[in-house]
Amino acid sequence: MFVSGRPPTTSPLARKIRQLRRQRELSQEALAAAAGMHPKHLSEIERGNKDPRATTVARLAEALGVTVGELYDQGDSAGGKHLQ
């Protein structure tokens, strides 16, 4: 049950995309443009309302300058695991 005033739980992927976007000081509009998608769609992904397709994840990773594996990595991405 959704309690008013509390956001829904977002996925680790959604949190990582938002974290990297903010670290790079990109707006949702700028990242969406770089990834070839609509800003509203990116917003829905970051809020956990939409699960992105694999191709969308790949475009977001490229736009953020990371590998797909790094988007799914929970810890520090210094481990060297790169999945694409």
KOLFI-213455 format. One line per field, with one value per residue (C-alpha): chain; x, y, z; residue in one letter; residue number from 1. Coordinates in nm, 3 decimals. Example, Ala and Ser with C-alpha at 12.3 -4.5 7.8 and 13.67 -1.06 7.14 Angstrom:
2
unit <- (A,A)
xx <- (1.230,1.367)
yy <- (-0.450,-0.106)
zz <- (0.780,0.714)
code <- (a,s)
pos <- (1,2)
This chain:
84
unit <- (A,A,A,A,A,A,A,A,A,A,A,A,A,A,A,A,A,A,A,A,A,A,A,A,A,A,A,A,A,A,A,A,A,A,A,A,A,A,A,A,A,A,A,A,A,A,A,A,A,A,A,A,A,A,A,A,A,A,A,A,A,A,A,A,A,A,A,A,A,A,A,A,A,A,A,A,A,A,A,A,A,A,A,A)
xx <- (0.000,0.133,0.145,0.087,0.397,0.642,0.791,0.774,1.086,1.309,1.525,1.902,1.929,1.706,1.904,2.235,2.118,2.003,2.323,2.549,2.340,2.367,2.741,2.789,2.570,2.333,1.968,1.718,1.664,2.036,2.079,1.761,1.877,2.218,2.049,1.795,1.488,1.214,1.285,0.952,1.056,1.385,1.195,0.969,1.274,1.451,1.141,1.102,0.772,0.907,1.149,1.376,1.443,1.796,1.854,1.751,1.988,2.268,2.198,2.187,2.516,2.682,2.546,2.674,3.015,2.990,2.934,2.601,2.762,2.852,2.488,2.395,2.692,2.584,2.927,3.223,3.278,3.653,3.613,3.677,3.369,3.242,2.935,2.799)
yy <- (0.000,0.341,0.586,0.946,1.162,0.873,0.791,0.435,0.225,0.261,-0.011,-0.010,0.056,0.363,0.497,0.440,0.623,0.919,0.917,0.917,1.182,1.410,1.342,1.455,1.759,1.666,1.758,1.490,1.675,1.669,1.300,1.208,1.397,1.227,0.887,0.959,0.939,1.165,1.336,1.213,0.853,0.907,1.061,0.755,0.525,0.723,0.721,0.347,0.372,0.212,-0.073,0.020,-0.214,-0.348,-0.117,0.183,0.080,0.049,0.398,0.547,0.377,0.515,0.865,0.848,0.715,0.385,0.022,-0.150,-0.358,-0.046,0.064,-0.263,-0.260,-0.196,-0.115,0.087,0.019,-0.027,-0.405,-0.416,-0.617,-0.483,-0.640,-0.502)
zz <- (0.000,-0.098,0.192,0.086,0.107,0.073,-0.267,-0.397,-0.357,-0.662,-0.809,-0.767,-1.142,-1.118,-0.823,-1.004,-1.317,-1.109,-0.901,-1.208,-1.382,-1.080,-1.037,-1.395,-1.330,-1.612,-1.619,-1.709,-2.034,-2.120,-2.040,-2.222,-2.532,-2.519,-2.488,-2.763,-2.544,-2.412,-2.076,-1.940,-2.006,-1.823,-1.532,-1.515,-1.514,-1.240,-1.023,-1.066,-1.250,-1.570,-1.628,-1.918,-2.207,-2.247,-2.544,-2.334,-2.054,-2.310,-2.449,-2.098,-2.007,-2.319,-2.253,-1.894,-2.003,-1.815,-1.904,-1.862,-1.589,-1.395,-1.400,-1.230,-0.990,-0.631,-0.490,-0.608,-0.976,-0.925,-0.938,-1.310,-1.404,-1.734,-1.889,-2.212)
code <- (m,f,v,s,g,r,p,p,t,t,s,p,l,a,r,k,i,r,q,l,r,r,q,r,e,l,s,q,e,a,l,a,a,a,a,g,m,h,p,k,h,l,s,e,i,e,r,g,n,k,d,p,r,a,t,t,v,a,r,l,a,e,a,l,g,v,t,v,g,e,l,y,d,q,g,d,s,a,g,g,k,h,l,q)
pos <- (1,2,3,4,5,6,7,8,9,10,11,12,13,14,15,16,17,18,19,20,21,22,23,24,25,26,27,28,29,30,31,32,33,34,35,36,37,38,39,40,41,42,43,44,45,46,47,48,49,50,51,52,53,54,55,56,57,58,59,60,61,62,63,64,65,66,67,68,69,70,71,72,73,74,75,76,77,78,79,80,81,82,83,84)
